[in-house]
Amino acid sequence: MVSGLRVAFVEPWCVTSLYGYSLRPVKKPVKVVTVTFVYVGGRECLNFVGTRKWRRTPAPEELLTQPKLLSDWAVQAGLLDRGIEVAEDDLDAAIALREAIYRTVTARLEGRRPKPADVELLNEHGSHAQLTPRLDRTGAVRREGTSSQLLARLASDLLDLLAGPDIAKVKGCTHPECSRLYVDSSRAQNRHWCGMGTCGNKAKVRAFRERQRASESGVAGLGQSRTKG
């Protein structure tokens, strides 16, 4: 869900002439999108999977449309205290890792083996140095790092999930179009949607409307039969 939109200006330098003219900056408007992310997965790696929505539809929605948004996601997730530099290549690597996480968890839920390329990618990222909190002399804890360390943290979280008991509690949202994954930590293990504030409400509204239509159809049918009688 996009919570705001603002326009910033960048100033690339360009040559405007050859004889006596100086270089001057040309301002080009660049849309900077601000996103409020949703965290309903119960694990860092599953929350990261949720940055691509509606995978099962013809038009999935990509939330990480700019490098800055990867940094924003990590800050909102509580993994970093402040934003970090993220290049286009870093974003590409993050999206590749995210989709490998999604495919690997989905394969586990469906009783299939993960793809060899995904296994290699996850192990590669998981072997790198991770985000590590640091205690400074004031007693405060700082959470900082690089995009590579962020991806290592997410890959390691997935490997820890697969090796632990929580993997048996992982489910996919039952909304027919939603592709979010989550750990069902409810006592009865009867959670059906990624979240009540998201797909849960949509499902309830849809069910209510279907009952209304069925009731109206039944009343109309009864009226017609009485008229014929």
Protein Blocks (a to p, Z undefined) as FASTA:
>chain_A
ZZbdcdddddddddfbfnhpacddddddddddddddddfkopaklmmmmmpghklbmbdc
dfblbfklmmmmmmmnopafbdcdddfklmmmmmmmmmmmmmmmmmmmnopacdfklmmm
mmmmmmpccddddddfkopacddddfklmmmmmmmmmmmmmmmmklmmgccdfbfkbccd
cddfbfklpafbfbfklmmmmmmmmmmmmmmmmmmmmmmmmmmmmmmZZ
